[in-house]
Amino acid sequence: MKIELNRTSEDFSQELHLEESPEALELKAEGATFEKPIKVELLVSKNQDQLICHGKVTATLKLECSRCLARYDQKMTSDLDFVVDLTGNSSEGKSEEEGYFVADPSSTFFEIDDLVREAIIISLPLKPLCSKECKGLCPVCGIELNRSQCNCVREETDPRWDQLKGLSKKDS
């Protein structure tokens, strides 16, 4: 994905609608599959020698629930805000970490693939859930508790308290 660098006009603004395949963006994330194109809507404004870019990245992906292991679709949106300096001079005190980039003076475009990939990866959930009410899997038999119930006996005790159980039987 590229932004055209218009160095001739003083002030301009344009709205970009970009779309790219996950393969072209080299998007890979453990437990996530990207099956639809990644969409970027970006408002680019030129102010003197800087491009000020505000927008959103939208992706639809297939995730695996961390409780029940079911695959489900999730639509994800992430903000994309950065500034591109067109002068070619890197300023002290400003860095890529702050969303400030210096464009190559000989280039006619600015590549945003890395920014889009980063926005998506950062927005991925740490523990994906198919729903807030997901019951997960039975720890005894492994059946998915969202679809059916099992008759397993689940005795949830802490083994550190087993010695105290023996004391109460001796006293009676």
N, C-alpha and C positions, 0 to 999 in steps of 0.2 A: 504494500500500500504506500502510495506516494502523495506528497503535497507539492504542487507546482510552486516554485519560488518566483514570484513576480517582482523583480527588482526595479522596474521602471516607474510604475505609478506610485505616487506618494502615499495615499490612503485608499484602501479598498477593503471590502468585506465580501466573503463568499461562503456559501453553505455547501459542504461536500457530503455526498452519500456514497460511501465506498463499501465494497463487498469482496470477500476473499475466502477461498477454501481453507479449511484447517490444515490441509497438507502443505499448501503454499506458505502458510504462516509457521509451519513446523511446530504446531501445537501438540504437545504430549503432556499428559498428566496422569499419574497413577490412579486407577479406579474411575477415570472419566473417558468417555468417547464422544468426540465431536462429529456429528453426522450431518449438520447443516452448515451453510456458509456463515462466516462471521461478518456482522454488519457494523459499520462505523458511521455515525452522523457527527460531523465536525463543522463548527463555525470558525472560520479563519478570518481574523481581522489584522490588517497591517497598520502599524503605528510607527511612523518614521522607519527605523531599520530593524523592526521586530515584527514577527508574526505571532499573534496571540491566539491560541487555539483552545477552544472549549468544546467538549462533546461527550458522546456516550458510545460505549462498545456493547453490542448485544450478541449473545451466543446462546444456542440451545444445545444442551449436552445430555448425555445419558450417564447417570451416576449409579453406584451401588449403595444401597442403604446399609449403614454401619450396624444396624440392629438385626434386620431380617434377611439381608443379602439380596433383596429383590432389586432388579434394575428398573429405574424410573427416569422420565424426562424432566429436566428442569431448565427454565429460561433464566438467564442471568444477565444483569445489566451492571456496567461499571463506568464510573466517570473517567474522562480522559482530558486532563488539563496540562498544557505545557506552553513554553515560549521558545521560539526559534530566532536567534540573533542572526541577521543577514550580513553583518559587517565582516564576519570572519575572524574577529578579535575575541579571544576568550577573556572575560572580565574576571578579576579576582573577586572572591567572595560569592560567586555564583557557580553552581555545579549542576551536573545532570541529576543529582539526588533531589534537587529542588525543582525539577521540571524545567530547567533552563538548558537549552542546547545551542551550539554554535554551528551554523550551516557552512559547508565547504563553499568558499567563494566561487569556485569554478563549476559548481553543480547547478543544474536547473530544477532540481527537485530535492525534497527531504523525505527520507525513508522512515515510516512510522511502524513497521512490522514489529520491532522489538518493544515499542511502547504498548502496542495492542496486545501482544503476547503477555507482557508483564501485567497489564490491567486484568486480563482474564485469569491468569494463574493466581494472582493475589486474591481475587474474589471467590475462588473456589472454597466451599465449606470444608472445615476441618473434619467434622463428623456429619456426613450427609445422611439425612433422614427422609424416607419416602413420605412420612407424615408425622406430626407431633405426637399422635396417639399410637404410633407403631409399638407393638408388643414384643417384637423380636422373635427369637428362637427359643424353644424349650432347652434348658441346659442339660436335661437328662436324655431326651429322645431326639432332639433336634428338629421337631416339627415346627412349621411357621405358625405362630400363635395368632396372627392376624386372620388366617383362613380357617383354622379349626382349633379345637381344644384337645388336650391330651389328659390322660388320667395319671400322669406321673406324680409321685409323691416327692415333693421338694422340701426337704427339711433344711431350713436355713439357720444353721447354728455356727457359731464361731468355735473352732476346735480348742481355742485357749480357755474356754469355760468348762470343758469336759470334766476336769478334776473337781470342780465345785458341785457338779451333779452327783458325784459319788458321795460327797459329804452329806447332802440332804437325806440320802437313803440310810446312812449309818445312824443319824440322829433319831429317826422315827422308829 
